[in-house]
Amino acid sequence: LGDIFFSTAGKGIVLGATTNVAGNTLDDYEEGEFQVSCNNSVTLKSALDRMAYTKIGRLVVISGQIQVDSDNSDAGFVINNLPFTSMNGTESAGESVSGSIRLYNWDVDSNIINPVCWDAAGTTTLYFTQIKDNAAEAALLADADAYIKFTFTYMAA
């Protein structure tokens, strides 16, 4: 057997319906890897900066692991070059990006409540922050040899 192939744009597989309803048509699926970069002050160890993604419709799931080689400022940790431009961003944690983060060897206070991230509307950038003692968000700072493992979900434009 072979692949199912549709030669006309905008066609797909209709799921869960007896008639062709656009909301039930799977017409956009993609998976692959992408290369990330960080803000200018952070350099990465190249062996670990590969990320995987899956896109179903506008829903994008990214996952991976990054190891920081060096961090030369207090600018905070930022990931650039997401595979798709975000639909709507917000500086309020958890409204546009959801997922899980595991940090190892990061410059965080022992009273950290939650590391969070958010995307900037219409960009391919994730900003990482931390919330301490229910106060305002502050930059999440990396140290040399810090690791971050994550899985995030966001909506593409």
Secondary structure, DSSP 8 states (H G I E B T S, - for coil): -------STT--EE-S-SS--GGGEE--EEEEEEE-EE-TTEEE-GGG-EEEEEEETTEEEEEEEEEEEEE-SSS--EEE--SS-BS---SSTTSS-EEEEEEES-B--TTEEEEEEEE-TTSS-EEEEEEETT--EEE-B--TT-EEEEEEEEEB-
